Amino acid sequence: MTPGVPQNADDRFGDDDYPAYTMGRAAEMIGTTPAFLRALGDARLITPLRSEGGHRRYSRYQLRIAARARELVDQGTPIEAACRIIILEDQLDEALRLNEKLRRTGSQ
């Protein structure tokens, strides 16, 4: 994206990191409550963007993380442990991606 040039709305909504969803809509989409999303924010698993009016806005990426947390909590995992599990899963995925990249560049 070029700085100073407004992005097309279709491009923004196709962006996994664009904070397109209000708290109410986000909670509805993943089948939970706004309080659960606030708890994930308090645990620093996800940090929603704030609108000019101070309202929380969530991206699709954040909703996938929140849905995974909900899945773990529904299985009986305490929310703090669920957040830690998700963080560790994310770190493992990143390490595996980096290892694969290094393998590819090392074999050339």
C-alpha positions in Angstrom: 0.0 0.0 0.0 1.2 3.5 -0.9 1.3 5.9 2.1 -1.3 8.6 1.8 -3.4 6.7 -0.7 -6.7 5.4 0.8 -7.2 1.7 0.6 -10.2 0.3 -1.2 -12.8 -1.0 1.3 -12.8 -4.4 -0.4 -9.0 -4.6 0.2 -9.4 -3.7 3.9 -12.1 -6.3 4.5 -10.0 -8.9 2.7 -7.1 -8.1 5.1 -6.9 -10.6 8.1 -5.5 -7.8 10.3 -8.1 -5.1 9.5 -10.2 -4.4 12.6 -13.6 -4.7 10.9 -15.8 -6.2 13.7 -17.3 -4.6 16.7 -17.2 -6.4 20.0 -20.8 -7.4 19.8 -20.5 -8.7 16.2 -17.2 -10.5 17.1 -18.7 -12.2 20.1 -21.7 -13.3 18.0 -19.5 -14.6 15.2 -17.5 -16.9 17.6 -20.5 -17.8 19.8 -19.3 -16.2 23.0 -19.9 -13.0 25.1 -18.3 -9.6 25.0 -17.1 -10.4 28.5 -15.1 -13.3 27.2 -13.5 -11.1 24.6 -12.6 -8.5 27.3 -11.1 -11.3 29.4 -8.9 -12.3 26.4 -7.8 -8.7 26.2 -7.1 -8.5 29.9 -5.0 -11.7 29.5 -3.2 -9.9 26.6 -3.9 -12.7 24.1 -5.5 -10.2 21.7 -5.4 -6.5 21.7 -8.3 -5.0 19.8 -7.9 -1.6 18.1 -10.0 1.2 19.5 -12.2 3.3 17.3 -12.2 7.1 17.6 -15.1 6.7 20.0 -13.1 4.2 22.1 -15.0 1.1 21.0 -13.1 -2.2 20.6 -12.7 -3.5 17.0 -11.5 -7.0 16.1 -9.8 -8.4 13.0 -10.5 -11.8 11.5 -7.1 -13.0 12.8 -8.0 -12.0 16.3 -11.3 -13.8 15.9 -9.6 -17.0 15.0 -7.4 -16.7 18.1 -10.5 -16.0 20.2 -12.3 -19.0 18.7 -9.4 -21.2 19.6 -9.4 -19.9 23.1 -13.2 -20.5 23.4 -12.6 -24.1 22.2 -10.0 -24.7 24.9 -12.2 -23.1 27.6 -15.2 -25.1 26.5 -13.1 -28.2 27.0 -12.4 -27.2 30.6 -9.1 -25.4 30.3 -8.8 -22.3 32.5 -8.7 -19.1 30.4 -5.1 -18.2 31.6 -3.9 -21.7 30.6 -5.8 -21.5 27.3 -4.1 -18.2 26.5 -0.6 -19.6 27.3 -1.3 -22.7 25.1 -2.3 -20.5 22.2 0.8 -18.3 22.6 3.0 -21.4 22.6 1.2 -22.9 19.6 1.8 -19.7 17.7 5.5 -19.6 18.7 5.9 -23.3 17.6 4.2 -22.5 14.2 6.6 -19.6 13.7 9.6 -21.7 14.6 8.5 -24.4 12.2 8.1 -21.8 9.4 11.5 -20.4 10.0 13.1 -23.9 10.1 11.5 -24.7 6.7 12.7 -21.4 5.2 16.2 -22.0 6.5 16.2 -25.6 5.1 15.1 -24.3 1.7 17.8 -21.6 1.5 20.4 -24.0 2.8 19.7 -26.6 0.1 20.2 -24.2 -2.8 
